[in-house]
Amino acid sequence: MLDWERIKTVFKQEPRLIRLSNKGKVVFVGDTHGDLEATEKILDVYLKPSYYLVFLGDYIDRGPHSRENIELLLKTKLERPNQIFLLMGNHEGQPILPFYPADFWEDLSIEEQIKFGDIFKLFPFAAVTPNGVLALHGVPPDVTSLEEIERIELGSEQWQQITWGDFAEENGDFLGNFWGRPVYGRDYFERVMRQLKCTVLVRAHQVHIKSVIFASRCLTIITSKAYKPTRTIAIVDLERPVIKTVDEITLIQI
């Protein structure tokens, strides 16, 4: 059984923007989507001293073990609140912006939907490293500083950018809204990353896109066999100088 109140207390104490230490390494994990085996492998190998784990959202739906996956992550968060971070993805935002199909949500009772929804609404939106890496689910929000992420409201345009936003590898800023997903181009990426004073973006969410785009400054990872035959994680050395391209990030298939 989950201790709902303790879990909520832990997330209430976290900011919307997680600022990581300059010591050790951080493991970024893409969508796991009910892939319990992926989560278990990552926790078994990397939940150790001097490592931080940042999951980039979408823990539920699509895969066969959504409930087991999110419950394991929440229990681990209770045990290691300062070592593992669970960012919000669009699938955790279903109570805010409904979508279908959403098999995890549809299998829950009304009471369970409320309990999980109350917790997911507290999840942080993004994480940033001291050497210039920004991590989130979709695309960076169009704000003028990292500090503004703390004030983004659930359901707002900036929230939808973070949780639902896609990229297209072409010139342009906002390119349109396709099937409910706002799409942005190279000009948007460069402008917003400049505003946020970040050098490299690590994201998830978008399955059908090249993993590395925008002059090797944007990395997309998926960590679930619900979508791809291989699962990818990204490891950043927090003690390195400024990370300028994805080439300075270690990619591992698990």
Secondary structure, DSSP 8 states (H G I E B T S, - for coil): ---HHHHHHHHHTS-SEEE--SSSEEEEE-B-TT-HHHHHHHHHHH-STTEEEEE-S--SSSSTTHHHHHHHHHHHHHH-TTTEEE---TTTTTTTS--S--HHHHTS-HHHHHHHHHHHTTS--EEE-TTSEEE-SS---S-SSGGGGGG--TTSHHHHHHHH-EE-SSS-SEEEEETTEEEE-HHHHHHHHHHHT-SEEEE-S-SSS-SEETTTTEEE-B--TTT-SS-EEEEEETTSS---SGGGSEEEE-
